[in-house]
Amino acid sequence: MQWVGTTYTRRFNLKHSRSGHLFQGRFKSILVQNDAYLMQLSCYIHRNPLRAGLVNRLADYRWSSYRSYAYKSSHISWLNTDLILSQFNGKDSYKAYREKVQKYSEEDAKIFENLRHGIVFGTRRYLNKITEKHLKKESDEELPQLNRIIKDKDPAKLLKSAAKAINFDLTKLGQSDRIFQKDIQDRDVLLYFLRGTGLYTNKQIGELFGLTYSAVSRRASIVKSEISKQSEMRRKYSLIKSIIRV
């Protein structure tokens, strides 16, 4: 891959009288949790020509392996499609893959929800398992992605610690119709703290609080304004930050 990124690029630029990078970004590999996630990646990658507006039909893009997966084309003799197609369990796997890719357009945006720190594709539990088993705990200035993983914290665990700091009962979350004003303020302080870490999306926070992602953004804006006026909210927010270092 280093040869492709350097020597080949120089030769290509010389031949075509151009300069600069030939490929976008450096090559990197991604750790994939299982075959189901691998299928998602395959569909996503094969749909790239459509997203880029290069063709109207994926089968018309000659530089893709899509036709080998979807139509049993043999124009790529070295390509092994068994790992992906074997997931269709004896059906017409080529037709099944075509239909899977066509339907996948509805899931394009979701793929990044499971891409963690750009190098692990799977659940948070899987990330935690890999981190505990294989990664050293010391940061390394040469490995920024490793540093982000080390700092990564499960939002549910972080919320539990923050709630304990201000004696908030987490069972009250999602019970907006039966929650007192004081509890709403404490809830919002916790929400504001999690959002302020910059580690989680509004969707992740919303799932913990029983709120939509837009409601999370709205509540955070309200707290930002109120916390400068409400001394008790400000005290609890400062208390959480003093106890929990993120």
Stockholm file with secondary structure:
# STOCKHOLM 1.0

chainA/1-246         MQWVGTTYTRRFNLKHSRSGHLFQGRFKSILVQNDAYLMQLSCYIHRNPLRAGLVNRLADYRWSSYRSYAYKSSHISWLNTDLILSQFNGKDSYKAYREKVQKYSEEDAKIFENLRHGIVFGTRRYLNKITEKHLKKESDEELPQLNRIIKDKDPAKLLKSAAKAINFDLTKLGQSDRIFQKDIQDRDVLLYFLRGTGLYTNKQIGELFGLTYSAVSRRASIVKSEISKQSEMRRKYSLIKSIIRV
#=GR chainA/1-246 SS CHHIIIIIHHHHHHHTTCCSCSSSSCCCCCEECSHHHHHHHHHHHHTHHHHTTSCSSGGGCTTSSHHHHHSCCCSCTTCCCHHHHGGGTTSCHHHHHHHHHHHGGGGGGGGGGGEETTTEESCHHHHHHHHHHHCCSSCCTTCHHHHHHHHCCCHHHHHHHHHHHTTCCGGGTTCGGGCCHHHHHHHHHHHHHHHHHTCSCHHHHHHHHTCCHHHHHHHHHHHHHHTTTCHHHHHHHHHHHHHCCC
#=GC SS_cons         CHHIIIIIHHHHHHHTTCCSCSSSSCCCCCEECSHHHHHHHHHHHHTHHHHTTSCSSGGGCTTSSHHHHHSCCCSCTTCCCHHHHGGGTTSCHHHHHHHHHHHGGGGGGGGGGGEETTTEESCHHHHHHHHHHHCCSSCCTTCHHHHHHHHCCCHHHHHHHHHHHTTCCGGGTTCGGGCCHHHHHHHHHHHHHHHHHTCSCHHHHHHHHTCCHHHHHHHHHHHHHHTTTCHHHHHHHHHHHHHCCC
//
